[in-house]
Amino acid sequence: MIRRVGHGHGHGHGELDDDATPVGRTARVVLLVFLAIAAFATAVGVGTLWPDRSAVEALQDDVSLSAPGVTYPSGSVVAIKACPATGSPGGATCGLLSARLTDGGDVVT
């Protein structure tokens, strides 16, 4: 009987390896406890550091970093000039939008 032998080592594709290092129960419990503590600390941190809606709205109204006399007009988009579908930019006018200012009613491009 001829027995063919492979190149001497396995790669472990789905089969159990007899040389695997056993992991004891204590090590598994310690790892699980550590992961549980880390998950709990993450949840507490997210809950504590999550921004308060009223604080965010107060910061949005405060524009202390802008120069005196700067205004921030509001408006709505009326039209957008589409770019060609070929992937090449359509020149300087590709992607421009027109907006109607809420304050004055003017349409600007």
N, C-alpha and C positions, 0 to 999 in steps of 0.2 A: 504494500500500500504506500503510495507516494502522497505525502502531505505537503501542500504548498504553504509557505509562511510569508506573511506580509512584510512590510518594511520595518516592523518592530515597535511601532507606537500607534495608539489610537487617538482619534480626535474627539470622541465623545459626542457624536451626533445622535442624541436621543437615547443612548444606552447608559446604564449606570456604570460608573467607573469604580473599580474595586479599590483604587488607590485614593479615593476621595477622602478628605479629612473630615471626620465626624465633628459635628457641632453639638456641644452639650446643651442640656436644657437650661442651665444657668445663663449661658451666653445668649440664648434666644430670648429669655425673659428680660435680661438687662437691655438688650437691643429694643424690644417692644416697649419697655417702660420709657426708654430714652425717646423713642419716636412719639409716644403718647404725650410726653411732656413738651416736646418740640411742637407738636400739633396744637396743644392747648395754648402754649405761649404765642404761637402765630395767630390763633383766633382772638386772643386777648389784645394783641398788638393791633390787629386790623380793626377791631371794635373801638379801641381807644384812639387810634390815630385817624379814623375815618372823618373827613371834614364835615362840619355841621352846616346844614343848608343855609341857615340864617347868617352864619359867619361868611360863607362864600358870597351870598348876595350883598352883604355889607362891603366886602372887598371889591366887588364888581362896580359898585357905585363910587368908590373912592379912587380917584385918578390923581393921586398926589405926585406921581412921577412925571406928569406932563408939564410943559411950560405954561406960564400964565397966558390966557387968551386962546388956548387950543380948544377947539370944539370937536365933537364926535357926532356928525350927522347920522341919522338912521334912514334906511330906505329898503326897497325890495327890488329884486332882480326882475327886469322886464323881458330881456332877450339875451341869448348867448349865441355868438357866431361860431358855428361848428367847424371843426378842423376836418380836412380830408381824411378819408379812411385808409389812404395809402401808406400811412405811417410817416410821411414827410410833412414837416410843418408848412402851413399854408401862408407863410409870410408874416408880416407884422400884425395883420388883422385877425389871424386865426386865434380863436379862444377869447376874444374880447367880449365883454358883456355890457349891457345897458342897464342902468338902474334908475328907478324913480325915487327921488329923495322925499321922505315923509315930511320933512320940515317945509320945503319950498315947492314941491311938486315938479321940479325940473327933472328931465330925463338926461342923464349924463352917460358918457361912454368912457 
